[in-house]
Amino acid sequence: MDFLLFLLLNAVLFVRPAEIVPALLGMPIYEGVIIACLVSASPAVLEQLGPRSLARRPITLCVLGLAAAVVVSHLAHFDTYSAREYGLDFAKVVAFYLLLCGVVSTPRRLRAFLAALPVFAVVVTALAVLAYHGKIDIPDLEPLSETWADPDTGEEIVALRMRSTGIFNDPNDLCLLLVTSIVLSLYHLTNPAQRLLALLWLAPLALFGYGLMLTQSRGGFLALLAALAALIASRLPWRKSLPAAVVVLPLLFVLFGGRQTSLTTAEGTGQDRVQLWSEGLTLFHQAPLFGIGRGEYLEQVGMVAHNSFVHAYVELGLFGGTLFLGAFGLAAVALWRLRSRTFAILDPEVRRALPYVLAVVVGYAAGVLSLSRPYVVPTYLVFGLACVCGRVALAGNAAPVLAVSGRLAARLAVCSVAFLALTEVYVKIVTKWS
């Protein structure tokens, strides 16, 4: 029952029925389902909070630390009201993460969940494509109109960018779902145990690729490049992965030619975003330890950072920023290590899934380099997938691929400082104030 409720929760999260059917507007559908999930899966959720469990799950410890960082970021400025409001809001995200890690607890459930996600995405994408072409009339699905300058001719071009509802109302957010779904479709398409049935995944794969083109998102294109590069590197030996990347990646530039492949920070929106990072880093220096407070980037700069990592460091300080960066780093490292034959993974299908989940993590991380999404559920779904893979891949009480230790904390601190230093240097070199 708990797994079925959790699948229903994800269906509600992605499809957003209240935003498609006006009669459902205002009904607390998501809240009701997640409460039912928490009641049904309470033992599995509470089990993760014990000291022994946390020591084996450093990603979970980072997520719980981020919940504390959100509260502390305001308490450090004696703002108890914001600490309470933002703390309670983020608690819902943490609840989703703990449900994912607790409920998806077997190889069978992992395979079912990896199939359910792209199925939900098919509904989201199909509705968005139909609205883009004027076949259905849903106000929230109307494409976004933007003007950009052709880098070769200088001519102004009006681009219609496809978007969806709710958390995917921004074309760049929709791209994160599409890239994830492309990778998972490839996972099912390459299933050697179901050769004929697996071919059915060609249809959603084509739909997701077409949808990605319609978003005209540069960040989405970069996320796709990163995801496929990670997939190639993790599935093939180095001697084969390099030639494959040389063939596949340039082909994507041909297929997605136009606005999406105009990747420059010298001008346009690329330069605008770098300037936002620069303004944020100035604020970071004013409150480096615990940050300026969640939600304050928009208040003080006028726009969000359009970079989840910079956003986290500025609002949550070194404390929260290190945990956010660490969650991505730990997820990628754990999945990469699990690929090796050193670990006894009993279920062959779980082993086959590891490179694809790694590609999801890498692609999502690349995507949020141009989006401020450190507090939304899809980000923690990605963290949860990595944590679940580490849990179900290793049999019984086998030693975890990564465990909490002083050495691990020291490495995260070093990586955090290095990331900040490199970001500072990059921003200083690239920013052009007129």
C-alpha positions as CSV (number, residue, x, y, z in Angstrom):
1,M,0.0,0.0,0.0
2,D,2.8,2.5,0.9
3,F,4.4,2.0,-2.6
4,L,1.1,2.5,-4.4
5,L,0.4,5.7,-2.4
6,F,3.9,6.9,-3.2
7,L,3.4,6.4,-6.9
8,L,0.1,8.3,-6.6
9,L,2.0,11.1,-4.8
10,N,4.4,11.4,-7.8
11,A,1.5,11.3,-10.3
12,V,0.0,14.3,-8.5
13,L,3.3,16.0,-8.2
14,F,4.1,15.8,-11.9
15,V,0.8,15.9,-13.7
16,R,-0.7,18.6,-11.4
17,P,-4.4,17.7,-11.9
18,A,-5.6,20.8,-10.1
19,E,-3.9,23.0,-12.7
20,I,-5.4,21.1,-15.7
21,V,-8.9,20.6,-14.3
22,P,-10.2,24.0,-12.9
23,A,-12.8,22.2,-10.7
24,L,-10.0,20.8,-8.6
25,L,-8.3,24.1,-8.1
26,G,-7.7,24.9,-4.4
27,M,-8.1,21.3,-3.3
28,P,-5.1,20.2,-1.2
29,I,-4.6,17.0,-3.2
30,Y,-0.8,16.8,-2.8
31,E,-0.9,17.5,0.9
32,G,-3.6,14.9,1.5
33,V,-1.7,12.2,-0.4
34,I,1.7,12.9,1.2
35,I,0.1,12.7,4.7
36,A,-1.4,9.4,3.8
37,C,2.0,8.2,2.5
38,L,3.7,9.3,5.8
39,V,1.2,7.5,7.9
40,S,1.5,4.3,5.8
41,A,5.3,4.4,5.6
42,S,6.1,5.9,9.0
43,P,8.2,2.9,10.2
44,A,10.4,3.2,7.0
45,V,10.7,7.0,7.4
46,L,11.6,6.9,11.1
47,E,14.1,4.1,10.6
48,Q,16.3,6.5,8.4
49,L,16.6,9.0,11.3
50,G,18.5,6.7,13.6
51,P,22.3,7.3,14.2
52,R,23.3,4.0,12.7
53,S,21.2,4.6,9.6
54,L,22.5,8.1,9.1
55,A,26.1,7.0,9.4
56,R,25.5,4.7,6.4
57,R,23.6,7.4,4.3
58,P,25.7,10.6,4.0
59,I,23.3,12.0,1.3
60,T,20.4,11.8,3.8
61,L,22.6,13.5,6.4
62,C,23.2,16.3,3.9
63,V,19.5,16.7,3.2
64,L,18.6,16.9,6.9
65,G,21.5,19.3,7.4
66,L,20.0,21.5,4.6
67,A,16.7,21.6,6.6
68,A,18.7,22.9,9.6
69,A,20.6,25.3,7.3
70,V,17.3,26.9,6.0
71,V,16.2,27.6,9.6
72,V,19.6,28.8,10.8
73,S,20.0,31.1,7.8
74,H,17.2,33.2,9.4
75,L,17.9,32.6,13.0
76,A,21.4,34.0,12.5
77,H,19.6,37.3,11.6
78,F,17.1,37.0,14.5
79,D,14.2,36.5,12.1
80,T,12.2,33.8,13.8
81,Y,9.1,34.3,11.6
82,S,11.0,33.5,8.4
83,A,12.8,30.6,10.1
84,R,9.5,29.0,11.0
85,E,7.8,29.6,7.7
86,Y,10.6,28.6,5.5
87,G,11.5,25.7,7.8
88,L,8.0,24.2,7.6
89,D,7.9,24.7,3.8
90,F,11.2,22.8,3.3
91,A,10.1,20.1,5.7
92,K,7.6,19.0,3.0
93,V,10.5,18.5,0.6
94,V,12.4,16.5,3.2
95,A,9.3,14.4,3.8
96,F,9.2,13.5,0.1
97,Y,12.9,12.6,0.1
98,L,12.5,10.3,3.2
99,L,9.5,8.7,1.7
100,L,11.4,7.9,-1.5
101,C,14.3,6.5,0.4
102,G,12.1,4.5,2.7
103,V,9.4,3.2,0.3
104,V,11.5,2.3,-2.7
105,S,13.4,-0.3,-0.7
106,T,13.7,-3.3,-3.1
107,P,15.1,-3.9,-6.6
108,R,11.6,-4.6,-7.9
109,R,10.2,-1.3,-6.5
110,L,13.2,0.6,-7.9
111,R,12.5,-0.8,-11.4
112,A,8.8,0.0,-11.1
113,F,9.6,3.6,-10.0
114,L,12.1,4.1,-12.8
115,A,9.3,3.1,-15.2
116,A,6.7,5.2,-13.6
117,L,8.6,8.5,-13.8
118,P,8.9,8.6,-17.6
119,V,5.2,7.5,-17.8
120,F,4.2,10.5,-15.8
121,A,6.4,12.6,-17.9
122,V,4.7,11.4,-21.1
123,V,1.4,12.9,-19.8
124,V,3.1,16.2,-18.9
125,T,4.9,16.4,-22.2
126,A,2.0,15.4,-24.4
127,L,-0.2,18.0,-22.9
128,A,2.5,20.7,-23.3
129,V,3.1,19.7,-26.9
130,L,-0.6,19.8,-27.7
131,A,-0.9,23.3,-26.1
132,Y,2.2,24.5,-27.9
133,H,0.5,23.6,-31.2
134,G,-2.9,25.0,-30.2
135,K,-4.7,21.7,-30.1
136,I,-5.9,22.2,-26.5
137,D,-6.6,25.4,-24.6
138,I,-5.2,25.4,-21.0
139,P,-4.0,28.9,-19.9
140,D,-1.1,27.6,-17.8
141,L,0.3,25.7,-20.8
142,E,0.5,28.6,-23.2
143,P,4.0,28.8,-24.6
144,L,6.4,31.5,-23.5
145,S,7.3,34.1,-26.0
146,E,10.9,35.4,-26.0
147,T,13.0,37.5,-28.3
148,W,16.7,36.7,-29.0
149,A,19.3,37.9,-31.4
150,D,20.8,35.6,-34.0
151,P,24.5,35.5,-33.2
152,D,25.4,35.3,-37.0
153,T,23.1,37.9,-38.5
154,G,22.1,40.0,-35.4
155,E,18.5,39.7,-36.5
156,E,15.9,39.6,-33.7
157,I,14.0,36.3,-33.6
158,V,10.8,35.6,-31.6
159,A,11.0,32.2,-30.1
160,L,8.0,30.3,-28.6
161,R,9.2,28.2,-25.8
162,M,7.1,25.2,-24.6
163,R,6.3,24.9,-20.9
164,S,4.1,23.0,-18.6
165,T,2.2,23.6,-15.3
166,G,3.3,24.1,-11.7
167,I,6.9,23.3,-11.0
168,F,7.5,22.9,-14.7
169,N,5.9,26.2,-15.8
170,D,9.4,27.5,-16.7
171,P,10.8,25.9,-19.9
172,N,14.1,25.3,-18.2
173,D,12.4,23.4,-15.4
174,L,10.5,21.3,-17.9
175,C,13.8,20.5,-19.5
176,L,15.1,18.9,-16.3
177,L,12.2,16.5,-16.4
178,L,12.7,15.8,-20.1
179,V,16.4,15.1,-19.8
180,T,15.7,12.7,-16.9
181,S,13.0,11.0,-18.9
182,I,15.2,10.7,-22.0
183,V,17.9,8.9,-19.9
184,L,15.3,6.6,-18.2
185,S,13.7,5.8,-21.6
186,L,17.1,4.8,-22.8
187,Y,17.5,2.5,-19.8
188,H,14.2,0.7,-20.6
189,L,14.9,0.7,-24.4
190,T,18.2,-1.1,-23.8
191,N,16.7,-3.9,-21.6
192,P,18.2,-7.1,-23.0
193,A,15.5,-9.2,-21.3
194,Q,12.6,-7.6,-23.1
195,R,13.9,-6.8,-26.6
196,L,10.5,-6.4,-28.4
197,L,8.7,-4.8,-25.5
198,A,11.6,-2.5,-25.0
199,L,11.0,-1.0,-28.5
200,L,7.8,0.6,-27.2
201,W,10.1,3.1,-25.4
202,L,11.1,4.6,-28.8
203,A,7.8,6.6,-28.8
204,P,8.2,8.4,-25.5
205,L,11.9,8.9,-26.3
206,A,11.0,10.7,-29.5
207,L,8.3,12.7,-27.6
208,F,10.8,13.8,-25.0
209,G,13.4,14.8,-27.6
210,Y,10.9,16.8,-29.5
211,G,9.7,18.4,-26.4
212,L,13.2,19.4,-25.4
213,M,13.6,21.1,-28.8
214,L,10.4,23.1,-28.3
215,T,11.6,24.5,-25.0
216,Q,14.5,26.2,-26.7
217,S,16.4,25.9,-23.5
218,R,20.1,26.3,-23.5
219,G,20.3,24.9,-19.9
220,G,18.3,21.9,-21.0
221,F,20.6,21.3,-23.9
222,L,23.7,21.5,-21.6
223,A,22.0,19.1,-19.2
224,L,21.4,16.6,-22.1
225,L,25.0,16.9,-23.2
226,A,26.2,16.2,-19.6
227,A,23.8,13.3,-19.0
228,L,24.7,11.5,-22.3
229,A,28.5,12.1,-21.7
230,A,28.1,10.6,-18.2
231,L,26.1,7.7,-19.6
232,I,28.7,7.0,-22.3
233,A,31.6,7.2,-19.9
234,S,30.0,5.0,-17.3
235,R,28.8,2.3,-19.7
236,L,31.7,2.0,-22.1
237,P,35.5,1.5,-21.4
238,W,37.6,4.6,-22.1
239,R,38.8,3.4,-25.5
240,K,35.3,3.1,-26.7
241,S,33.6,6.0,-24.8
242,L,35.8,8.7,-26.4
243,P,34.9,7.8,-30.0
244,A,31.3,7.4,-29.1
245,A,31.2,10.9,-27.5
246,V,33.0,12.4,-30.5
247,V,30.1,11.0,-32.7
248,V,27.1,11.5,-30.5
249,L,27.7,14.9,-28.9
250,P,28.4,16.9,-32.1
251,L,25.3,15.3,-33.6
252,L,23.2,16.9,-30.9
253,F,24.5,20.3,-31.9
254,V,23.1,19.7,-35.4
255,L,19.8,18.3,-34.1
256,F,19.2,21.2,-31.7
257,G,20.7,24.0,-33.8
258,G,19.5,27.5,-33.1
259,R,18.9,29.3,-29.8
260,Q,19.7,26.2,-27.8
261,T,23.2,25.7,-29.1
262,S,24.1,29.4,-28.8
263,L,26.1,28.9,-25.7
264,T,27.9,32.1,-24.7
265,T,28.3,34.1,-21.5
266,A,29.8,37.1,-23.4
267,E,26.4,38.6,-24.1
268,G,22.6,38.2,-23.7
269,T,21.0,36.0,-21.0
270,G,24.3,34.2,-20.4
271,Q,26.0,37.5,-19.4
272,D,23.0,38.5,-17.4
273,R,23.2,35.4,-15.3
274,V,26.9,35.8,-14.6
275,Q,26.2,39.3,-13.4
276,L,23.6,37.9,-11.1
277,W,26.1,35.4,-9.7
278,S,28.5,38.3,-9.1
279,E,26.0,40.3,-7.2
280,G,25.2,37.2,-5.1
281,L,28.8,36.5,-4.3
282,T,29.1,40.1,-3.0
283,L,26.2,39.3,-0.6
284,F,27.9,36.0,0.4
285,H,30.9,37.9,1.7
286,Q,28.6,39.8,4.0
287,A,27.3,36.6,5.7
288,P,29.6,33.8,4.7
289,L,28.9,31.3,7.5
290,F,25.1,30.9,7.5
291,G,24.1,33.1,4.6
292,I,21.6,35.9,4.1
293,G,18.5,33.7,4.6
294,R,16.4,31.6,2.3
295,G,14.4,33.8,0.0
296,E,16.6,36.8,0.4
297,Y,18.4,36.6,-2.9
298,L,15.3,37.7,-4.8
299,E,14.6,40.4,-2.2
300,Q,18.0,41.9,-2.2
301,V,19.1,41.4,-5.9
302,G,15.7,41.6,-7.6
303,M,16.1,38.2,-9.3
304,V,17.2,34.7,-8.2
305,A,20.8,33.6,-9.0
306,H,19.9,31.3,-11.9
307,N,22.5,29.0,-10.5
308,S,21.4,26.6,-7.7
309,F,24.9,26.2,-6.2
310,V,25.6,30.0,-6.0
311,H,22.0,30.5,-4.7
312,A,22.6,27.9,-1.9
313,Y,25.9,29.4,-0.9
314,V,24.5,32.9,-0.8
315,E,21.3,32.2,1.1
316,L,22.5,29.3,3.3
317,G,26.2,30.3,3.7
318,L,29.2,27.9,3.8
319,F,27.1,25.6,6.0
320,G,24.2,25.0,3.7
321,G,26.1,25.5,0.4
322,T,28.6,22.8,1.3
323,L,25.8,20.4,2.1
324,F,24.0,21.1,-1.2
325,L,27.1,20.7,-3.2
326,G,28.0,17.7,-1.2
327,A,24.7,15.9,-1.8
328,F,25.3,16.1,-5.6
329,G,29.0,15.1,-5.2
330,L,28.2,12.2,-2.9
331,A,25.5,11.0,-5.2
332,A,27.7,11.0,-8.2
333,V,30.7,9.4,-6.5
334,A,28.6,6.7,-4.8
335,L,27.0,5.7,-8.1
336,W,30.3,5.7,-10.0
337,R,31.9,3.5,-7.4
338,L,29.0,1.1,-7.4
339,R,29.7,0.4,-11.1
340,S,32.9,-1.4,-10.2
341,R,33.0,-5.2,-9.8
342,T,34.3,-4.6,-6.2
343,F,30.8,-4.5,-4.8
344,A,28.6,-7.6,-4.8
345,I,25.4,-6.5,-6.4
346,L,23.1,-9.5,-6.5
347,D,20.4,-8.1,-8.8
348,P,21.8,-7.7,-12.4
349,E,19.0,-5.2,-13.3
350,V,20.0,-2.9,-10.5
351,R,23.6,-3.0,-11.7
352,R,22.4,-2.2,-15.2
353,A,20.4,0.8,-13.9
354,L,23.4,2.4,-12.1
355,P,25.0,4.2,-15.2
356,Y,21.6,5.6,-16.1
357,V,20.8,7.0,-12.6
358,L,24.4,8.4,-12.6
359,A,23.5,10.2,-15.9
360,V,20.3,11.6,-14.3
361,V,22.4,13.0,-11.4
362,V,25.0,14.5,-13.7
363,G,22.5,15.9,-16.2
364,Y,20.4,17.4,-13.4
365,A,23.4,19.0,-11.8
366,A,24.4,20.6,-15.1
367,G,20.8,21.8,-15.6
368,V,20.6,23.6,-12.2
369,L,23.8,25.5,-13.0
370,S,21.5,27.9,-14.8
371,L,18.4,27.5,-12.5
372,S,17.8,28.3,-8.8
373,R,16.2,25.1,-7.6
374,P,17.9,24.2,-4.3
375,Y,14.6,23.8,-2.4
376,V,12.2,22.0,-4.9
377,V,11.1,18.4,-4.8
378,P,12.6,17.3,-8.1
379,T,16.1,18.1,-6.9
380,Y,15.6,15.9,-3.8
381,L,14.0,13.2,-6.0
382,V,17.4,13.0,-7.8
383,F,19.2,12.8,-4.4
384,G,16.8,10.1,-3.3
385,L,17.3,8.0,-6.4
386,A,21.1,7.9,-5.7
387,C,20.5,7.0,-2.1
388,V,18.0,4.3,-3.0
389,C,20.4,2.7,-5.6
390,G,23.1,2.6,-2.9
391,R,20.7,0.9,-0.5
392,V,19.2,-1.7,-2.8
393,A,22.3,-2.5,-4.7
394,L,24.2,-3.9,-1.7
395,A,23.0,-7.0,-0.1
396,G,22.1,-7.1,3.6
397,N,24.5,-5.5,6.0
398,A,27.3,-5.0,3.4
399,A,29.5,-2.0,4.1
400,P,28.1,1.1,2.4
401,V,29.9,2.5,-0.6
402,L,30.2,5.8,1.3
403,A,29.9,6.2,5.1
404,V,29.9,9.3,7.3
405,S,33.4,10.0,8.7
406,G,35.7,12.8,9.6
407,R,37.7,12.1,6.5
408,L,34.6,12.4,4.3
409,A,33.6,15.7,6.0
410,A,37.1,17.1,5.4
411,R,37.0,16.2,1.7
412,L,33.6,17.9,1.4
413,A,35.0,21.0,3.0
414,V,38.0,21.1,0.6
415,C,35.7,20.6,-2.4
416,S,33.4,23.3,-1.1
417,V,36.2,25.9,-0.8
418,A,37.7,24.9,-4.2
419,F,34.2,25.3,-5.8
420,L,33.8,28.8,-4.3
421,A,37.3,29.9,-5.3
422,L,36.8,28.7,-8.9
423,T,33.4,30.3,-9.1
424,E,34.8,33.6,-7.8
425,V,37.6,33.5,-10.4
426,Y,35.3,32.6,-13.2
427,V,32.8,35.3,-12.4
428,K,35.6,38.0,-12.1
429,I,37.0,37.0,-15.5
430,V,33.7,36.7,-17.4
431,T,31.5,39.5,-15.9
432,K,31.4,42.6,-18.1
433,W,29.7,45.6,-16.5
434,S,28.7,48.2,-19.0
